[in-house]
Amino acid sequence: MSEYNLSLQNKVAIVTGASRGIGAAIAETLARRGAKVAITFTSDSSIDAAELLVKKIKGFGTSADAIKIQADLRDVSSAKHIVDTTVQAFGSTIHILVNNAGCAGQPKPIGTITIEDYSSIFDVNVRGVFFMTEAIVPYLPKNGGRIINIGSLGGRMGFPQNSVYCASKAAIEGFTRCWAAELGPQGHTVNQVNPGAVETDMFKGVPDEIIQFAKKMTPFENRIGLPSDIAEVAAFVAEDRSRWITGQVISASGGWAMY
């Protein structure tokens, strides 16, 4: 591997929701740069996928390594469990946290949304991000820590019948800016990556008219994004060379959303 590819050698990262899709692509991309990665997942159905990703990363050589951790971020005790397991495996310093785990729920018009609908999204997308970040702060290095929140262009755009999901992604933009101001004096950066439409399991079953609309709205090649497109952006802001970028929300949408 080249020096560029080993830009995260011996760094330790946690990527939540990393058994598939964007999270898996981010975990793999960090590992290809030499990082040791803790991959979290929630459901029993994801165990095999997480194990396959761990085996793949272990085969990269150099300092790359991986473990899998089953934890549901709706449970507030999960954050401590994830951090404790990571520290036990890789040592007392955690350099990178990628808050990727999230859920969208089913589109529903206002007036039909229940407290259960609201909680199921906010408990993961907002509360989970908050307590996961709070748990990792004591383990960040003396300087050079990287916190990366994965949002959505929905956080700045109004999509009918998606008010709870879009609001949850807007909320973590507030976290991103506040944490950048709070942790910056210690030499840490906090940024957010907002994907547009991406080919993942969550995108399966989307009506063709919506897919065609998404392609039309995406200037770059008029296509749907790939998980690797998002992973490359996240990996860049995880590296030391991105140290002068903090408190930013980066649109990784092929130009659909231009900030």
N, C-alpha and C positions, 0 to 999 in steps of 0.2 A: 504494500500500500504506500502511496505517496505521503509526503508530509501534510498536504492538505487533507487527505482522507483520515489522518490520525490527529486531527485538530482537537479532538475530545479525548485523547488517550488518558486513561486513568481517572477520568471524570466519572462520577456516579450520578445516575439520573433515575427519576421515577416518572413513568408515563402512565397516567390513569386511563382506564378503558382502552387497553392496548392489545387485546387479543385479535382484533380485526380492524378493517377500515383505516381511517386516518391515524388512529392511535398506533396500530401495528406498523404502519409505514413510518411513523415518527420514531418508534422504538428501534426499528431496523436501521434507519438512517443515522441515528445517534450512535448505534453500535458499530456501524461501518466506519465511523470516525474514531472508534476506539473506546467508546463509553461502556461502562457497566450499567445495565439497565434493569430496573425492577418493573415488571409488567403487571399491571393490575387488571382484574376482570371480575365480573359479578356472578354470572349464572353458571350452573353446572354444564350447560350446553357449550360453553366456551372453553372448557378445560383442555380439550384436545387441541384446539387452535392455539391456545396459549403455550402448551407444551411444544408444539411444532415450531413456534416462533423462537422459543428458548433454545431448542436444539439447533435451529438455523443460526442464531447469533453465536452460540458457542463454537460453531464451526468457522467463524470468521478469522480466528487466530488473534495475534497481538494481545492487547489488553481487553478486548471485547468479552463480555460475559453477560449473563442474564439469569434472572429468577422470575418465577410467576407467583403472584399473590392474589388469592381470591378474597374479595372484600366488597361490600355494598356500601357505597358512600352515603346512602340514605341513613345508615347507622352512624351516628356521630363518633362512635368508638373506633370506626374503621380507620380513620386517619392515623391514629396512634399505632394501630396494628401494622399498617403499611410502613410507617417510618421505622418502627422497632424491627420489623423483619428485614428491611433494607439495610439498616445499620448492622444487624447481626451478620448479614451476608457479606457486606462490602466495606465495613468500617464506619467510623463515627462522623464522616463528612459527606454531605449530599450536596452536589454542586448544581443540579438542574432538577426542576420540577415542571412537568408539562401537565397542566390541568385540562385533560382532553375528555374525560368521561362526561357524558351528557345524555339527555333524552329529549325527544321532541313531543311525544304524545300524539294523539289524533287531533286533526284540526276540528275546532268547535267554535260556533258563534257565541259571542257574549250573551249571557242569559241562559246558556245551557251548561256552562262550566261549573263543575262541582268543586268543593274544597279538596276532594281527593285528587281531582285532575290538577289543580293548582299545586298541591303539595308534592305530587309525584314528580313534577318538573322542577320546582324551585328547590326541593330538598337535595337534588343531585346537582343541578346546574349552578345554583347559587350557594346554598348552605354547604354543600360538599366541597366546592372550590374554596370557600372561606376557611373551613376547618382543616382542610388538607394543607393549605398554605400556612396557616397558623402553626400546625404541627411540625412543619419542616424548617421554619425559621431558625430555631436553636441549633440546627445541624448544618446550616450554610457555612461555607468557608469564610475566612476573615475578609476576603473580598472576592469578587468574581462570581457570586451566585447568580443563577439565572432562573427566573420564574416566567413561564410562558403559558398564558391562558388561551385556550382555543374557543373562539366565539363563533359568530355567524354574521353574514351580511344582514340577516334578519334583525340584528340588534340595532340597525340604523334605517331599516326599510320597513314599511308597513305591509304585512301580508294578511289579507282577510282570514279570520278564523284561526289565527296563530298568535293571539295577543299574549298569552302566558309565556309561550316559548320565546317570542321575540323580546319580551320584557326581561326574561331571565338572562338572555345574552347581552342586553343593554346594561344590566346590573353589574356584570363582571367587568365592563369597561370602567365603571366607577372604581372597582377594586384595583384595576390595573393602574390607573393614574394615582390613586392614593398610596398604594404600596410602592410605586416607583419613587414618590416623594419621601416616603417614610424610610425605605431601605436603601435609597441611593447614597446617603452619607456613609454607609458601611461598604460601599463598593459593589452593590448588587443592582441588577437591572430587572425590570418587570415590563413585559410587553404582551400584546394580544395579537393573535392571528385570526382573521375573520375569513373563513372559506366561503366560496359561493356554492353552486351545485357541484357535488362530487360523487363519482361512481363508487358507492359503498352499498352494503346490504340495506341500509336505511333508505336508499334511493330506489331500491327494487319495488316494482309495483306502482311507481309514479305514472300517472296517465301520460300518453305520448304527447298530448298537446302541451302539457307542462314542460316536458323535456325539450320539445321544439322551441318553446318560449324561452327557456333557460339558455339554449344554444344561441338564439337570436340576440339575447341580451348580453352575451359574452363576446366582446370584440375579438379577443385573441383566438383565432382559428375557429370561432363559432362552435366550440365544443364544450362538453361537460368536463370538469376537472378530474384529475386522478389523485388518489391519496398521496402519491409521490410528489405531486406539485405542491401540496401543503407541507409535506415533510421537509422538503428542501428549505422552505422559508423558516420553519421552526428550528431546523438545525443551524441555520445561519445565526439567528438571534440567540442560540445557545452557546455560540463560540465566543472566545475572548475578543476576536476582532470586531464584534458588534457592540463593544462596551459603551460607545457613545450614543447608542440608541436605547432609550428607556421611556416608559410612560406612553408608548405609541400603540395605536391600533392599526395593524397592517392589513389592508384588503388583499387577500390572496384569492381573487375571484376571476382572474383573466380579464379584468377591467369592467366586470358587471357593475361593481361599486367602485367609484373613484373618489378617494378621500384627499 
